[in-house]
């Protein structure tokens, strides 16, 4: 498995993305996926996303940026949290098994 480059974005790029980043790192560790997680602001996504394998957002985001974008809002709000964590786990596993 290869190391994934994961980008986490929220409005300010600080508090919420820090929390989500740590949760994604923990999920990745539990499923033995190597992941380098970076955080940013939503407004930066169009210019930086191309350098990553996947983006997780902590709020609504619908723009096309050339890489897969998934919600991580439930990790923060607790709404559908278990389902969202399972989705994050599935995405990390699938992407880590892809060949370049």
Secondary structure, DSSP 8 states (H G I E B T S, - for coil): ---EEEEEEESSSSHHHHHHHHHHHHHHHHTT--EEEEEEEGGGHHHHGGGSSEEEESS------SSEEEE-HHHHH-TTHHHHHHHHHHHHHHHHHS--
